[in-house]
Amino acid sequence: QAPYDEGVFLPETYKIPKGITENLLIQMLLNHAEISNKKTSEKIFGDYNPKKWHQYIIIASVIQKEAANDNEMPIVASVIYNRLKKGMKLQMDGTLNYGIYSHVKVT
């Protein structure tokens, strides 16, 4: 199991204070991401629910892994949401990055 969930750290250019400890660096990155995620969620949805936001990040990651190009992304998204609505398994290669065996060698 990875120590941090998908999408927790944002890919950006950061100014890191010289001599910062690992723990303070991680806390700084987590705080930055939380503020950014909250701001983005409130702009898009009008509120911020960390659990729902994390689900959106996972779905977006699966879409990105499954779609061959930007034009396919809405199609892949509709397949995912239709399957979720019906209670079906997603059965997509991109979902193998999540779950109990996502960071374990199984063969």
Buried (B, 14 or more C-beta within 10 A) or exposed (E): EEEEEBBBBEEEEEEEEEEEEEEEEBEBBEEBBBEEBBEEBEEEEEEBEEEEBBEBBBBBBBBEBBBEEEEEBEEBBEBBEEBEEEEEEBEBEBBEBBEEEEEEEEE
